[in-house]
Every structure is written in C-alpha cells, then in structure tokens.
Amino acid sequence: MVDLGVERIIGVEKNNNKIAVEIKSFTSDSTIHAYYEALGQYIFYSDLLDFKESNRKLYLAIPEDAYKRLQKNDLIKLSLD
C-alpha cells in the first residue's frame, strides 16, 4: 500500500469487495476546518485510488462527536450524506 500521508488508512478485501478507510482524528480546535481539510484529502486520495486501484472504494471515518457537531450545519450535513 502506498503511504498517502494520512493519519491512518486501512485496506480490506472480502468476497471481491475492496475498500479503504481513511481515519481522521479531528484534533483541531475548529471542527469545520478539520472537516474541510479531511474532505479535501478524501477527494485527493479518492482520485489517487481511482488511478492506482480503481476497484477499491474509499470511506472517511471521523469521530462520532465530530460527526454530531457537523450534523448541526445544514450545508455540511448535505455533503456528509
């Protein structure tokens, strides 16, 4: 696996389904800023995976408390869904 400089990325394969999970810790003082940064990295890594492993789907994992805070913002909630 190529190290993409993320906090942690996990690759899993089961029954020909391949996924990668990027895990973000959201340690920044600003949840919104951390989300924008994570989203930008997610898009970049997704493009890289499309090039390197087009059959692997990328997911972004964030802490539950950060997710709940982000759900309070209607515009961000749309992008989370």
N, CA, C and O atoms as a CHARMM CRD file, in Angstrom:
* protein
*
  324
    1    1 MET  N      0.83400  -1.18100   0.00000 PROA 1      0.00000
    2    1 MET  CA     0.00000   0.00000   0.00000 PROA 1      0.00000
    3    1 MET  C      0.87500   1.23900   0.00000 PROA 1      0.00000
    4    1 MET  O      1.88700   1.29600   0.69900 PROA 1      0.00000
    5    2 VAL  N      0.49100   2.20500  -0.76800 PROA 2      0.00000
    6    2 VAL  CA     1.20900   3.47100  -0.83900 PROA 2      0.00000
    7    2 VAL  C      0.82100   4.32000   0.36100 PROA 2      0.00000
    8    2 VAL  O     -0.36200   4.43400   0.68000 PROA 2      0.00000
    9    3 ASP  N      1.79800   4.91400   1.02700 PROA 3      0.00000
   10    3 ASP  CA     1.52500   5.81200   2.14100 PROA 3      0.00000
   11    3 ASP  C      1.13500   7.16200   1.56300 PROA 3      0.00000
   12    3 ASP  O      1.95500   7.83600   0.93900 PROA 3      0.00000
   13    4 LEU  N     -0.10200   7.55500   1.76500 PROA 4      0.00000
   14    4 LEU  CA    -0.60200   8.80000   1.21500 PROA 4      0.00000
   15    4 LEU  C     -0.48000   9.94500   2.21200 PROA 4      0.00000
   16    4 LEU  O     -0.94900  11.04900   1.93800 PROA 4      0.00000
   17    5 GLY  N      0.13800   9.70500   3.35700 PROA 5      0.00000
   18    5 GLY  CA     0.31700  10.76000   4.34800 PROA 5      0.00000
   19    5 GLY  C     -0.91900  11.02200   5.18300 PROA 5      0.00000
   20    5 GLY  O     -1.05700  12.10900   5.74400 PROA 5      0.00000
   21    6 VAL  N     -1.81000  10.07100   5.28000 PROA 6      0.00000
   22    6 VAL  CA    -2.99000  10.24300   6.10500 PROA 6      0.00000
   23    6 VAL  C     -2.68000   9.79200   7.52200 PROA 6      0.00000
   24    6 VAL  O     -1.65600   9.15800   7.77400 PROA 6      0.00000
   25    7 GLU  N     -3.57400  10.12300   8.44300 PROA 7      0.00000
   26    7 GLU  CA    -3.36400   9.69500   9.82000 PROA 7      0.00000
   27    7 GLU  C     -3.34700   8.16800   9.89100 PROA 7      0.00000
   28    7 GLU  O     -2.49500   7.57100  10.55000 PROA 7      0.00000
   29    8 ARG  N     -4.28400   7.56600   9.21700 PROA 8      0.00000
   30    8 ARG  CA    -4.30200   6.11700   9.15700 PROA 8      0.00000
   31    8 ARG  C     -5.22800   5.71300   8.02100 PROA 8      0.00000
   32    8 ARG  O     -6.30700   6.28100   7.85300 PROA 8      0.00000
   33    9 ILE  N     -4.80200   4.73500   7.25100 PROA 9      0.00000
   34    9 ILE  CA    -5.65400   4.22900   6.18000 PROA 9      0.00000
   35    9 ILE  C     -5.61500   2.71000   6.25300 PROA 9      0.00000
   36    9 ILE  O     -4.55000   2.11000   6.40400 PROA 9      0.00000
   37   10 ILE  N     -6.77100   2.10300   6.14700 PROA 10     0.00000
   38   10 ILE  CA    -6.89100   0.66000   6.26400 PROA 10     0.00000
   39   10 ILE  C     -7.47400   0.12500   4.96300 PROA 10     0.00000
   40   10 ILE  O     -8.47100   0.64700   4.46600 PROA 10     0.00000
   41   11 GLY  N     -6.86000  -0.90500   4.41500 PROA 11     0.00000
   42   11 GLY  CA    -7.38500  -1.55700   3.22400 PROA 11     0.00000
   43   11 GLY  C     -7.92700  -2.92000   3.60400 PROA 11     0.00000
   44   11 GLY  O     -7.28100  -3.66800   4.33800 PROA 11     0.00000
   45   12 VAL  N     -9.10200  -3.24100   3.10900 PROA 12     0.00000
   46   12 VAL  CA    -9.76100  -4.50100   3.44100 PROA 12     0.00000
   47   12 VAL  C    -10.31900  -5.10900   2.16700 PROA 12     0.00000
   48   12 VAL  O    -10.78600  -4.40400   1.27300 PROA 12     0.00000
   49   13 GLU  N    -10.26100  -6.43100   2.10300 PROA 13     0.00000
   50   13 GLU  CA   -10.85700  -7.14400   0.97500 PROA 13     0.00000
   51   13 GLU  C    -11.63600  -8.33500   1.51000 PROA 13     0.00000
   52   13 GLU  O    -11.12200  -9.11700   2.30900 PROA 13     0.00000
   53   14 LYS  N    -12.89000  -8.46700   1.06100 PROA 14     0.00000
   54   14 LYS  CA   -13.72900  -9.59600   1.45700 PROA 14     0.00000
   55   14 LYS  C    -14.69200  -9.88800   0.31700 PROA 14     0.00000
   56   14 LYS  O    -15.40400  -8.99700  -0.14700 PROA 14     0.00000
   57   15 ASN  N    -14.71400 -11.10900  -0.12200 PROA 15     0.00000
   58   15 ASN  CA   -15.61300 -11.52700  -1.20100 PROA 15     0.00000
   59   15 ASN  C    -15.51700 -10.61900  -2.42300 PROA 15     0.00000
   60   15 ASN  O    -16.53700 -10.20200  -2.97100 PROA 15     0.00000
   61   16 ASN  N    -14.29500 -10.31600  -2.84800 PROA 16     0.00000
   62   16 ASN  CA   -14.01800  -9.46300  -4.00500 PROA 16     0.00000
   63   16 ASN  C    -14.46300  -8.01500  -3.83400 PROA 16     0.00000
   64   16 ASN  O    -14.42500  -7.25000  -4.79800 PROA 16     0.00000
   65   17 ASN  N    -14.88100  -7.62000  -2.64000 PROA 17     0.00000
   66   17 ASN  CA   -15.19000  -6.22200  -2.35500 PROA 17     0.00000
   67   17 ASN  C    -13.97600  -5.61400  -1.67500 PROA 17     0.00000
   68   17 ASN  O    -13.53400  -6.09900  -0.63300 PROA 17     0.00000
   69   18 LYS  N    -13.43300  -4.54600  -2.26400 PROA 18     0.00000
   70   18 LYS  CA   -12.25000  -3.89300  -1.71500 PROA 18     0.00000
   71   18 LYS  C    -12.60600  -2.49100  -1.26300 PROA 18     0.00000
   72   18 LYS  O    -13.21700  -1.71600  -1.99900 PROA 18     0.00000
   73   19 ILE  N    -12.21000  -2.18000  -0.03500 PROA 19     0.00000
   74   19 ILE  CA   -12.42200  -0.82800   0.46600 PROA 19     0.00000
   75   19 ILE  C    -11.13600  -0.32400   1.10600 PROA 19     0.00000
   76   19 ILE  O    -10.25100  -1.10000   1.46500 PROA 19     0.00000
   77   20 ALA  N    -11.05900   0.97600   1.23700 PROA 20     0.00000
   78   20 ALA  CA   -10.01000   1.63500   2.00700 PROA 20     0.00000
   79   20 ALA  C    -10.72200   2.61400   2.92100 PROA 20     0.00000
   80   20 ALA  O    -11.65100   3.30400   2.50200 PROA 20     0.00000
   81   21 VAL  N    -10.28200   2.67200   4.17100 PROA 21     0.00000
   82   21 VAL  CA   -10.89100   3.57900   5.13500 PROA 21     0.00000
   83   21 VAL  C     -9.82100   4.52900   5.63400 PROA 21     0.00000
   84   21 VAL  O     -8.82100   4.10700   6.21300 PROA 21     0.00000
   85   22 GLU  N    -10.03700   5.81100   5.40700 PROA 22     0.00000
   86   22 GLU  CA    -9.14300   6.83600   5.92600 PROA 22     0.00000
   87   22 GLU  C     -9.71700   7.28400   7.26500 PROA 22     0.00000
   88   22 GLU  O    -10.87400   7.69700   7.34400 PROA 22     0.00000
   89   23 ILE  N     -8.91000   7.20200   8.30900 PROA 23     0.00000
   90   23 ILE  CA    -9.36400   7.54800   9.65200 PROA 23     0.00000
   91   23 ILE  C     -8.77600   8.89700  10.04200 PROA 23     0.00000
   92   23 ILE  O     -7.55800   9.07700  10.04200 PROA 23     0.00000
   93   24 LYS  N     -9.64200   9.83500  10.37300 PROA 24     0.00000
   94   24 LYS  CA    -9.22200  11.17300  10.78800 PROA 24     0.00000
   95   24 LYS  C     -9.59500  11.37600  12.25400 PROA 24     0.00000
   96   24 LYS  O    -10.64300  10.91600  12.70700 PROA 24     0.00000
   97   25 SER  N     -8.72200  12.07100  12.99400 PROA 25     0.00000
   98   25 SER  CA    -8.94400  12.22700  14.43300 PROA 25     0.00000
   99   25 SER  C     -9.68500  13.50400  14.82100 PROA 25     0.00000
  100   25 SER  O    -10.24700  13.57300  15.91400 PROA 25     0.00000
  101   26 PHE  N     -9.70000  14.52000  13.95000 PROA 26     0.00000
  102   26 PHE  CA   -10.38000  15.78700  14.23000 PROA 26     0.00000
  103   26 PHE  C     -9.88900  16.40400  15.53500 PROA 26     0.00000
  104   26 PHE  O    -10.69200  16.71400  16.41500 PROA 26     0.00000
  105   27 THR  N     -8.57800  16.58400  15.66600 PROA 27     0.00000
  106   27 THR  CA    -7.99400  17.16300  16.86800 PROA 27     0.00000
  107   27 THR  C     -7.89500  18.68500  16.80500 PROA 27     0.00000
  108   27 THR  O     -7.51100  19.31800  17.78800 PROA 27     0.00000
  109   28 SER  N     -8.23200  19.27000  15.67900 PROA 28     0.00000
  110   28 SER  CA    -8.19100  20.72400  15.51600 PROA 28     0.00000
  111   28 SER  C     -9.23200  21.39000  16.41800 PROA 28     0.00000
  112   28 SER  O    -10.24300  20.78000  16.76800 PROA 28     0.00000
  113   29 ASP  N     -8.97600  22.63500  16.78400 PROA 29     0.00000
  114   29 ASP  CA    -9.94300  23.39100  17.58600 PROA 29     0.00000
  115   29 ASP  C    -11.23300  23.66100  16.81200 PROA 29     0.00000
  116   29 ASP  O    -12.29800  23.80900  17.41200 PROA 29     0.00000
  117   30 SER  N    -11.14200  23.72500  15.50200 PROA 30     0.00000
  118   30 SER  CA   -12.29700  24.00300  14.65500 PROA 30     0.00000
  119   30 SER  C    -12.74800  22.73000  13.93300 PROA 30     0.00000
  120   30 SER  O    -12.04500  22.20800  13.06800 PROA 30     0.00000
  121   31 THR  N    -13.92300  22.24800  14.30400 PROA 31     0.00000
  122   31 THR  CA   -14.46900  21.05200  13.65100 PROA 31     0.00000
  123   31 THR  C    -14.70400  21.30700  12.17100 PROA 31     0.00000
  124   31 THR  O    -14.44000  20.43900  11.33900 PROA 31     0.00000
  125   32 ILE  N    -15.20400  22.50500  11.83600 PROA 32     0.00000
  126   32 ILE  CA   -15.47500  22.84600  10.43800 PROA 32     0.00000
  127   32 ILE  C    -14.17300  22.84400   9.63500 PROA 32     0.00000
  128   32 ILE  O    -14.12100  22.28200   8.54100 PROA 32     0.00000
  129   33 HSD  N    -13.13600  23.46200  10.16500 PROA 33     0.00000
  130   33 HSD  CA   -11.84500  23.49200   9.47300 PROA 33     0.00000
  131   33 HSD  C    -11.30100  22.07100   9.29200 PROA 33     0.00000
  132   33 HSD  O    -10.81200  21.72400   8.21700 PROA 33     0.00000
  133   34 ALA  N    -11.38700  21.26400  10.32800 PROA 34     0.00000
  134   34 ALA  CA   -10.91400  19.87600  10.23400 PROA 34     0.00000
  135   34 ALA  C    -11.70900  19.11300   9.17600 PROA 34     0.00000
  136   34 ALA  O    -11.15500  18.28400   8.45300 PROA 34     0.00000
  137   35 TYR  N    -13.01000  19.39600   9.08800 PROA 35     0.00000
  138   35 TYR  CA   -13.84000  18.73500   8.07900 PROA 35     0.00000
  139   35 TYR  C    -13.43600  19.14700   6.67400 PROA 35     0.00000
  140   35 TYR  O    -13.29700  18.29800   5.79400 PROA 35     0.00000
  141   36 TYR  N    -13.24500  20.44700   6.45600 PROA 36     0.00000
  142   36 TYR  CA   -12.82500  20.91100   5.13200 PROA 36     0.00000
  143   36 TYR  C    -11.50400  20.26400   4.72600 PROA 36     0.00000
  144   36 TYR  O    -11.33400  19.84300   3.58200 PROA 36     0.00000
  145   37 GLU  N    -10.57800  20.19100   5.66900 PROA 37     0.00000
  146   37 GLU  CA    -9.28300  19.57800   5.38800 PROA 37     0.00000
  147   37 GLU  C     -9.44800  18.08900   5.08400 PROA 37     0.00000
  148   37 GLU  O     -8.86000  17.58300   4.12800 PROA 37     0.00000
  149   38 ALA  N    -10.23500  17.39400   5.88400 PROA 38     0.00000
  150   38 ALA  CA   -10.46400  15.96200   5.67000 PROA 38     0.00000
  151   38 ALA  C    -11.16000  15.70600   4.34100 PROA 38     0.00000
  152   38 ALA  O    -10.82100  14.76300   3.62700 PROA 38     0.00000
  153   39 LEU  N    -12.14300  16.55500   4.00900 PROA 39     0.00000
  154   39 LEU  CA   -12.87200  16.38500   2.75000 PROA 39     0.00000
  155   39 LEU  C    -11.95000  16.58800   1.55100 PROA 39     0.00000
  156   39 LEU  O    -12.00600  15.83100   0.58100 PROA 39     0.00000
  157   40 GLY  N    -11.10500  17.60900   1.62300 PROA 40     0.00000
  158   40 GLY  CA   -10.15100  17.84000   0.54200 PROA 40     0.00000
  159   40 GLY  C     -9.19600  16.67400   0.37100 PROA 40     0.00000
  160   40 GLY  O     -8.91800  16.25300  -0.75200 PROA 40     0.00000
  161   41 GLN  N     -8.69500  16.15100   1.47800 PROA 41     0.00000
  162   41 GLN  CA    -7.80600  14.99100   1.41400 PROA 41     0.00000
  163   41 GLN  C     -8.55600  13.78000   0.87500 PROA 41     0.00000
  164   41 GLN  O     -8.01600  13.01900   0.07300 PROA 41     0.00000
  165   42 TYR  N     -9.80300  13.60000   1.31400 PROA 42     0.00000
  166   42 TYR  CA   -10.60300  12.47700   0.83600 PROA 42     0.00000
  167   42 TYR  C    -10.74100  12.52400  -0.68300 PROA 42     0.00000
  168   42 TYR  O    -10.56100  11.51100  -1.35800 PROA 42     0.00000
  169   43 ILE  N    -11.05700  13.69200  -1.21500 PROA 43     0.00000
  170   43 ILE  CA   -11.21300  13.82700  -2.66600 PROA 43     0.00000
  171   43 ILE  C     -9.89800  13.51200  -3.37600 PROA 43     0.00000
  172   43 ILE  O     -9.88400  12.80700  -4.38400 PROA 43     0.00000
  173   44 PHE  N     -8.79800  14.03600  -2.84500 PROA 44     0.00000
  174   44 PHE  CA    -7.48200  13.78800  -3.43600 PROA 44     0.00000
  175   44 PHE  C     -7.13400  12.29800  -3.39200 PROA 44     0.00000
  176   44 PHE  O     -6.71600  11.72900  -4.40000 PROA 44     0.00000
  177   45 TYR  N     -7.30500  11.66700  -2.22900 PROA 45     0.00000
  178   45 TYR  CA    -6.97400  10.23900  -2.09800 PROA 45     0.00000
  179   45 TYR  C     -7.89400   9.37000  -2.93900 PROA 45     0.00000
  180   45 TYR  O     -7.47500   8.34200  -3.46900 PROA 45     0.00000
  181   46 SER  N     -9.14900   9.78500  -3.06000 PROA 46     0.00000
  182   46 SER  CA   -10.09400   9.04300  -3.89300 PROA 46     0.00000
  183   46 SER  C     -9.63800   9.05900  -5.34800 PROA 46     0.00000
  184   46 SER  O     -9.69800   8.03900  -6.03500 PROA 46     0.00000
  185   47 ASP  N     -9.18100  10.22000  -5.81400 PROA 47     0.00000
  186   47 ASP  CA    -8.65900  10.31600  -7.17700 PROA 47     0.00000
  187   47 ASP  C     -7.42500   9.42700  -7.35600 PROA 47     0.00000
  188   47 ASP  O     -7.27500   8.75900  -8.37900 PROA 47     0.00000
  189   48 LEU  N     -6.53800   9.42700  -6.34400 PROA 48     0.00000
  190   48 LEU  CA    -5.35000   8.56900  -6.41900 PROA 48     0.00000
  191   48 LEU  C     -5.72600   7.09500  -6.46800 PROA 48     0.00000
  192   48 LEU  O     -5.16200   6.32800  -7.24800 PROA 48     0.00000
  193   49 LEU  N     -6.67700   6.70600  -5.63500 PROA 49     0.00000
  194   49 LEU  CA    -7.11500   5.30500  -5.64300 PROA 49     0.00000
  195   49 LEU  C     -7.75700   4.93600  -6.97100 PROA 49     0.00000
  196   49 LEU  O     -7.57500   3.82300  -7.46300 PROA 49     0.00000
  197   50 ASP  N     -8.50800   5.86500  -7.55100 PROA 50     0.00000
  198   50 ASP  CA    -9.09900   5.59700  -8.87000 PROA 50     0.00000
  199   50 ASP  C     -8.01200   5.28700  -9.89100 PROA 50     0.00000
  200   50 ASP  O     -8.20100   4.46000 -10.78300 PROA 50     0.00000
  201   51 PHE  N     -6.87500   5.95700  -9.75200 PROA 51     0.00000
  202   51 PHE  CA    -5.75300   5.74300 -10.66200 PROA 51     0.00000
  203   51 PHE  C     -5.00500   4.45100 -10.33100 PROA 51     0.00000
  204   51 PHE  O     -4.66500   3.68500 -11.23300 PROA 51     0.00000
  205   52 LYS  N     -4.74400   4.19900  -9.02600 PROA 52     0.00000
  206   52 LYS  CA    -3.92300   3.05600  -8.61000 PROA 52     0.00000
  207   52 LYS  C     -4.73200   1.77200  -8.42200 PROA 52     0.00000
  208   52 LYS  O     -4.28700   0.69300  -8.81300 PROA 52     0.00000
  209   53 GLU  N     -5.91900   1.88800  -7.82600 PROA 53     0.00000
  210   53 GLU  CA    -6.75100   0.71500  -7.51900 PROA 53     0.00000
  211   53 GLU  C     -8.20800   1.07800  -7.76700 PROA 53     0.00000
  212   53 GLU  O     -8.96800   1.31100  -6.82700 PROA 53     0.00000
  213   54 SER  N     -8.58500   1.12400  -9.02300 PROA 54     0.00000
  214   54 SER  CA    -9.91000   1.61200  -9.38600 PROA 54     0.00000
  215   54 SER  C    -11.04800   0.74600  -8.83800 PROA 54     0.00000
  216   54 SER  O    -12.20500   1.16600  -8.84600 PROA 54     0.00000
  217   55 ASN  N    -10.72600  -0.44800  -8.36700 PROA 55     0.00000
  218   55 ASN  CA   -11.76000  -1.33300  -7.84100 PROA 55     0.00000
  219   55 ASN  C    -11.91100  -1.21300  -6.32100 PROA 55     0.00000
  220   55 ASN  O    -12.65000  -1.99200  -5.71800 PROA 55     0.00000
  221   56 ARG  N    -11.22900  -0.25800  -5.69400 PROA 56     0.00000
  222   56 ARG  CA   -11.30400  -0.08300  -4.24700 PROA 56     0.00000
  223   56 ARG  C    -12.09200   1.19200  -3.92900 PROA 56     0.00000
  224   56 ARG  O    -11.79700   2.25800  -4.46900 PROA 56     0.00000
  225   57 LYS  N    -13.09300   1.07800  -3.05300 PROA 57     0.00000
  226   57 LYS  CA   -13.92200   2.22500  -2.65900 PROA 57     0.00000
  227   57 LYS  C    -13.36200   2.82000  -1.37300 PROA 57     0.00000
  228   57 LYS  O    -13.02200   2.09900  -0.43500 PROA 57     0.00000
  229   58 LEU  N    -13.27000   4.14700  -1.34400 PROA 58     0.00000
  230   58 LEU  CA   -12.70400   4.85600  -0.20400 PROA 58     0.00000
  231   58 LEU  C    -13.80200   5.39700   0.70300 PROA 58     0.00000
  232   58 LEU  O    -14.78600   5.96600   0.23000 PROA 58     0.00000
  233   59 TYR  N    -13.62600   5.21700   2.00000 PROA 59     0.00000
  234   59 TYR  CA   -14.51600   5.76200   3.01600 PROA 59     0.00000
  235   59 TYR  C    -13.71100   6.64400   3.95100 PROA 59     0.00000
  236   59 TYR  O    -12.51200   6.43400   4.13700 PROA 59     0.00000
  237   60 LEU  N    -14.37000   7.62900   4.53700 PROA 60     0.00000
  238   60 LEU  CA   -13.74900   8.52000   5.50200 PROA 60     0.00000
  239   60 LEU  C    -14.38200   8.27100   6.85900 PROA 60     0.00000
  240   60 LEU  O    -15.59800   8.39800   7.01000 PROA 60     0.00000
  241   61 ALA  N    -13.57500   7.91900   7.84400 PROA 61     0.00000
  242   61 ALA  CA   -14.06500   7.69500   9.20500 PROA 61     0.00000
  243   61 ALA  C    -13.68400   8.88300  10.07500 PROA 61     0.00000
  244   61 ALA  O    -12.53400   9.32200  10.09200 PROA 61     0.00000
  245   62 ILE  N    -14.68700   9.39800  10.80600 PROA 62     0.00000
  246   62 ILE  CA   -14.43900  10.51100  11.71700 PROA 62     0.00000
  247   62 ILE  C    -15.04500  10.16400  13.07700 PROA 62     0.00000
  248   62 ILE  O    -15.93300   9.31600  13.16300 PROA 62     0.00000
  249   63 PRO  N    -14.56900  10.81700  14.13600 PROA 63     0.00000
  250   63 PRO  CA   -15.12800  10.54000  15.46400 PROA 63     0.00000
  251   63 PRO  C    -16.62400  10.87800  15.53100 PROA 63     0.00000
  252   63 PRO  O    -17.09500  11.80600  14.87400 PROA 63     0.00000
  253   64 GLU  N    -17.34200  10.11600  16.32300 PROA 64     0.00000
  254   64 GLU  CA   -18.78500  10.30900  16.43500 PROA 64     0.00000
  255   64 GLU  C    -19.14600  11.70600  16.94400 PROA 64     0.00000
  256   64 GLU  O    -20.10800  12.30300  16.46200 PROA 64     0.00000
  257   65 ASP  N    -18.39400  12.23300  17.90300 PROA 65     0.00000
  258   65 ASP  CA   -18.71300  13.56300  18.42300 PROA 65     0.00000
  259   65 ASP  C    -18.53000  14.64200  17.34700 PROA 65     0.00000
  260   65 ASP  O    -19.31600  15.58700  17.28200 PROA 65     0.00000
  261   66 ALA  N    -17.51000  14.50600  16.51500 PROA 66     0.00000
  262   66 ALA  CA   -17.30700  15.44700  15.40900 PROA 66     0.00000
  263   66 ALA  C    -18.45300  15.32000  14.40600 PROA 66     0.00000
  264   66 ALA  O    -18.95200  16.32800  13.90700 PROA 66     0.00000
  265   67 TYR  N    -18.86900  14.10300  14.11100 PROA 67     0.00000
  266   67 TYR  CA   -19.98600  13.87600  13.18800 PROA 67     0.00000
  267   67 TYR  C    -21.25500  14.56200  13.70500 PROA 67     0.00000
  268   67 TYR  O    -21.97600  15.19800  12.93700 PROA 67     0.00000
  269   68 LYS  N    -21.52100  14.43100  14.99400 PROA 68     0.00000
  270   68 LYS  CA   -22.72200  15.04200  15.57000 PROA 68     0.00000
  271   68 LYS  C    -22.65800  16.56800  15.49100 PROA 68     0.00000
  272   68 LYS  O    -23.66700  17.21700  15.21400 PROA 68     0.00000
  273   69 ARG  N    -21.46800  17.14700  15.73500 PROA 69     0.00000
  274   69 ARG  CA   -21.32500  18.59700  15.62000 PROA 69     0.00000
  275   69 ARG  C    -21.53500  19.04500  14.16900 PROA 69     0.00000
  276   69 ARG  O    -22.17300  20.06700  13.92000 PROA 69     0.00000
  277   70 LEU  N    -21.00200  18.28600  13.22300 PROA 70     0.00000
  278   70 LEU  CA   -21.14000  18.63800  11.81300 PROA 70     0.00000
  279   70 LEU  C    -22.58000  18.51000  11.33600 PROA 70     0.00000
  280   70 LEU  O    -22.99900  19.24300  10.44000 PROA 70     0.00000
  281   71 GLN  N    -23.34000  17.59600  11.91400 PROA 71     0.00000
  282   71 GLN  CA   -24.74500  17.40100  11.53800 PROA 71     0.00000
  283   71 GLN  C    -25.59500  18.62700  11.84700 PROA 71     0.00000
  284   71 GLN  O    -26.68700  18.76800  11.29800 PROA 71     0.00000
  285   72 LYS  N    -25.12100  19.50900  12.71000 PROA 72     0.00000
  286   72 LYS  CA   -25.87300  20.70500  13.08100 PROA 72     0.00000
  287   72 LYS  C    -25.80000  21.78800  12.00000 PROA 72     0.00000
  288   72 LYS  O    -26.56900  22.74900  12.03900 PROA 72     0.00000
  289   73 ASN  N    -24.89200  21.64300  11.04500 PROA 73     0.00000
  290   73 ASN  CA   -24.73800  22.60200   9.95100 PROA 73     0.00000
  291   73 ASN  C    -25.39000  22.00700   8.70500 PROA 73     0.00000
  292   73 ASN  O    -24.92000  20.99800   8.17800 PROA 73     0.00000
  293   74 ASP  N    -26.46800  22.62800   8.23500 PROA 74     0.00000
  294   74 ASP  CA   -27.25200  22.06400   7.12200 PROA 74     0.00000
  295   74 ASP  C    -26.43600  21.84300   5.85500 PROA 74     0.00000
  296   74 ASP  O    -26.60200  20.82300   5.18600 PROA 74     0.00000
  297   75 LEU  N    -25.55500  22.78300   5.51500 PROA 75     0.00000
  298   75 LEU  CA   -24.76100  22.63900   4.28500 PROA 75     0.00000
  299   75 LEU  C    -23.76400  21.48500   4.40900 PROA 75     0.00000
  300   75 LEU  O    -23.59100  20.70700   3.47100 PROA 75     0.00000
  301   76 ILE  N    -23.12100  21.37900   5.54900 PROA 76     0.00000
  302   76 ILE  CA   -22.18100  20.28500   5.74100 PROA 76     0.00000
  303   76 ILE  C    -22.91900  18.95500   5.82700 PROA 76     0.00000
  304   76 ILE  O    -22.43900  17.94100   5.32200 PROA 76     0.00000
  305   77 LYS  N    -24.06000  18.96000   6.45200 PROA 77     0.00000
  306   77 LYS  CA   -24.86600  17.73300   6.54000 PROA 77     0.00000
  307   77 LYS  C    -25.14200  17.16400   5.15000 PROA 77     0.00000
  308   77 LYS  O    -25.10300  15.94900   4.96200 PROA 77     0.00000
  309   78 LEU  N    -25.42400  18.03500   4.17200 PROA 78     0.00000
  310   78 LEU  CA   -25.63700  17.56200   2.79800 PROA 78     0.00000
  311   78 LEU  C    -24.41800  16.83000   2.25500 PROA 78     0.00000
  312   78 LEU  O    -24.55400  15.79000   1.61000 PROA 78     0.00000
  313   79 SER  N    -23.23600  17.36200   2.50800 PROA 79     0.00000
  314   79 SER  CA   -22.03100  16.71300   1.96800 PROA 79     0.00000
  315   79 SER  C    -21.68800  15.44100   2.73000 PROA 79     0.00000
  316   79 SER  O    -21.07100  14.53700   2.16700 PROA 79     0.00000
  317   80 LEU  N    -22.07800  15.35200   4.00700 PROA 80     0.00000
  318   80 LEU  CA   -21.84400  14.12800   4.77400 PROA 80     0.00000
  319   80 LEU  C    -22.67900  12.97500   4.23500 PROA 80     0.00000
  320   80 LEU  O    -22.23100  11.83000   4.18100 PROA 80     0.00000
  321   81 ASP  N    -23.89600  13.30500   3.84100 PROA 81     0.00000
  322   81 ASP  CA   -24.79000  12.26200   3.32500 PROA 81     0.00000
  323   81 ASP  C    -24.30200  11.76400   1.99600 PROA 81     0.00000
  324   81 ASP  O    -24.92200  10.88300   1.40200 PROA 81     0.00000
